[in-house]
Amino acid sequence: MANLGITEREIAGLLPPLRARGDTAASAGELAELFARATWTGIAEPGDRAAGLLVTALGAHRALAALIERWPVERLLAEVDPAERAGRGTLGRELTDARERWSPRLNSAAAVRALQGAVRLGCRLAVPGDAEWPTGVDDLGVHAPLALWWRGQPESMAAMRRSFALVGARAATGYGEHITMEASAGLVDRGFAIVSGAAYGIDGTAHRAALASGGVTVAFLAGGLDRFYPSGHDALLHSIVATGAVISELPCGASPTRWRFLQRNRLIATASQATVVLEAGHRSGSLNTAGHAAGVFH
């Protein structure tokens, strides 16, 4: 039941192609945990604190079972906060509200479709502890991603350990784009990877300059990897896949939304070693990225 009625045989057929090294020798328990992490990416919104608390306390597979079996809130509280450090009433309401958000998304057909779509596209699934996992995102604690979907080159995932995030306005000026090109190319020449969000303006310029300089660039998206966004950057994103990586914490089929863009920014900030806002308006989303970087590192 904790696998949403999907058999171990089906899981064993779907998951190994999504792993960078195949995982052909993974045990049934390991595959069940991977399946649960993949499924949670379609159940909880990015950065969901309650999901982070539950998965941290129980593991992804038991947390999924708890949701499916509708464990009483008292049992969840005993698992999440056994020492009763948090206010029981507040935490209980948080978990109750979260369960109501998640329950409508418990759909075995949707979970299988997401996995099958990822396999068709050549996507991979990274989880904490993998060589491909950007360890900087762990600084987010219970707001960290439960898993990451990615397309591209494995060595590019590891390259984020020595990277700069270059972000800025979509409505960039010529001067802003010029400075971005110089910064991106200069950092690539010094052996750094370039991380950004593939948006129009500064982001796209940062990626293109890195590619033109023969460097590694990584793009974080706010929707599933089956539909590159923005559509005008489809060719750019395919070029990034060929030499770098495109990443999302959302499964195939998920649409980008304003909330998901803002949550995506926290990954850009934490996956890289430094965040540079090259040009931004007073209300730019790039300042949200800088805020995540400042909040984590200071």
N, C-alpha and C positions, 0 to 999 in steps of 0.2 A: 504493500500500500504506500510505503514511503517513497516509492519510485513512480507514483501516479498511475499504477497499474501497468507500467511498461516492464517487460520481462528483462531479466539479467542478460539473456541472449541478445535482445534488441539493443540494450545499452552497450554490450561488448562489441556490437557491430558498428555502432555510431561513434563512440568516443575515441578509439585509437587513431582514426584519421585526423582528429582535431588536435592531436598532441604533436609537439615538435619532434619528439623522438618515437612516436608510435604507441608507446605504452602497451605493447603486445603482451608483456609479462605482468601487467597490473592485476592485482587480486580483485575479486568481486567487490570487496569492501572499498578498495581504492576507487574503482570505477563508480560505485554508488555515490561516494563523496564527490567525485568530479561531476557526475550527472546532477547532483543536488546543487552544486555551485553554479553550474550552467543554468539550471532551472530558476534559481534565485535571481539571476540577472533579468529575468522576464517577469518576476513577481514583485520585487521591491524596486522603487525608484532609486536612481543613483544617490549615494550619500545617506540613505535611510538609516538613522541611528538605531531604531528598534531592531532592524534586520541585523545590523552589525553586532548589537548586544546579544541577540539570540544565537547567531552563528558562532560568535566567539565563545559563548558559554557551552553550547551543545554540539558544535560541529555542524556543517551544512546539512548532512543527511538526517541527523536527529532533529534539527530545527525544522526541516521540511516535514518530517513525520509529525512533529508537534503541531504544525499548522494543519496538516491534513486530518489528523485525529482530533483536532480542536481540544487540546489539553486545557484544563481549567487555568485561569489566570494565576491562581494561587500556586499551581505547579510550575508555571513559567517563572514566576517571581522567585521561587525557591531555587531554580536552576540559574537564573540570571544574577540574582543578588542574594546568595545564601547567607551572607553576613549581615544582611539588612542595613547596608550603609546608605542606600537611597531611600527617599520617602516612599513608603509602600503605596500610598494612594496615588501619587503622581506617576510613579513608574507603572503601576497597574493600569492606569488610564491610558498611558502611552502604548503599552502592549495590546490593550483591548482595541484601541483605535487602529493600531497598525494591522492587527489581524483582520479587521473589517476591510481595510484597504487591500490587503493581499488576497483574501479569499476568492473574490471574483476572477482573479488571474490564475487560479489553480486549474490548469487546462492541459491534459496530457497531449492532446492533438497539437496544441500550440507549441508545447515544449519539443515534441518530435519534429515539427515543421522547422523550428528554429535550428535544431541540430542538423537536419537534412540540408537545409539551405546553406548552412555554414560549410558542410562537407563539399557541396557542389561548387562553392566559390573558392575552395582552398583556404578557408579561414582556419585559424588555430585558436585554442583555448589555453590561456595561461592562468595559473593560480599561485597563491603565495608559496614560496619555496622553489618554484621553477627557476631555471637559469635565465629564462626570458622575462621574469617578473621584474618590473621597475621598482626596486626596493624603497625608493623615496616615497611612494604612495602609502607605505605602511605608517608614516608619520601622521596620517589622518586618523589613526586609531579606529574607533567604531564607525567612522564615516568613510573608511577606505573601501575600495571596490572589493566585491566578493570574488570576482573573476574578471578577466579581460579577454575580449575577442580581438584577434589581430590578423592582418594579412601583410605578408612581406617576407623579409629576410631575418632569420633568427639572430644573426650577429648585430642587426640594427636595434633589436630590443635591448641587448646588453649595452649598446653604445649610449643609452640614456644615462648611464652612470657617469658619463663625462659629456654633459650637454648644457646648452643654454636654451631657455625659452625666449623666443622673440615674438612679441605680440603687439597689436596696435589697432588703429581705427580701420574700419572698412572703407570709409570715405577718406582715403589717405591723400595727402598732397603729393605733388611731384618730389618735393624736398624730402618728405617722410619716406617715400619709396626709395629714393636715392640713398639715404642714410641706412635704410634697412638692407639694401643690397650690399653696401660696404661692410656693415656689421656682420651679416651672415657669411659673406665670403671670407672676411678676416678671421672669424672664429673657426670656420672650416679649415683654413690654412694652418691654424694652430692646433688642429686635431680634435675639435669639439663637434659633436652632433648638434643639429638644430631641431628644436621642438616647437610646434605651433599648432594652430587650430584649423588650418586650411580655408579660412574665411577669405573673402575678397579684401583687397587692400594690403595692409602690412603683412598679414599672415601669409598670403599667397606669394608675395614678393620674397619673404624670408625663405620659403620652401624652394622657390625657383632659383634663387641665388645659390642656395646650398647645392642643388642639383647641378647647376651650371659649373660650380667649382669642384665637382666630383666628390662632394661630401655626403654624409648620411643625414637624412632628415626624417622626422617622425611626426605624423599628424594625428591628433586626437579628435574624434568626431562625436557628435551629440545624438547620433541615431545608429541604427544597425548598419553593418558593413555591406549589406546587399544593395543599398541605395546611397551612393556617394552624394554628399551635400556640402556645399552648394553644387547644383548640377552643372553650372558653368565651369567648375573645377574638376569635372570628371576625368579629363585627360591628365591633368596635373596629379590627381590622386593615384591614377594608374601608374604614372611615372614614379611616384613615391613608392608604391608597392614593389616595383621592379628592383629598386635599390635600397629602400628603407623600410618603413613600416607604417601602416594605418591602423589605429587602435580605437576600440569603443568598449565601454562596460555594458552596453546594451546589445541584446541578441538581434539576429536578422529579423526583419519585420518591424522593428521599433522605429517610430518616427521622431525626428528632432523636434523639441519644444523649447520654449524660452527657459523653463526651469532646467531642462537637460543641458542647455548651453552653459548656463551658470554653473552647474555642477561639473560639467566637463572641464571648466577652467581650473578647478581645484587639482585635477590630474595633471594638467599642463604645468602648473606651478610646482607640484611636489615631485613629479617624475624627473625634472631637470634640476641642475645644481644652482641655477640662478635664473631669475626672470627679469627681462628688460622690456619695458614699455617704450616703444620708439616714437609713437605719436598717438595721441588719444584725446577725444573730447571729454568734457566735464562728466558726462554720463556714460562714457564708453564701457562696454563689457570688459575691455582690457584692464581697466582699473580694478574690476572684480578679481581678475587673475592675479594682479599685483597684491591685492588684499589677502588672497589665499596664501601667497608666498610669504608675506609679512607675518601673517598669523601663525604659520607653521614654524618659521625659522627664527622668530624673535620673541 
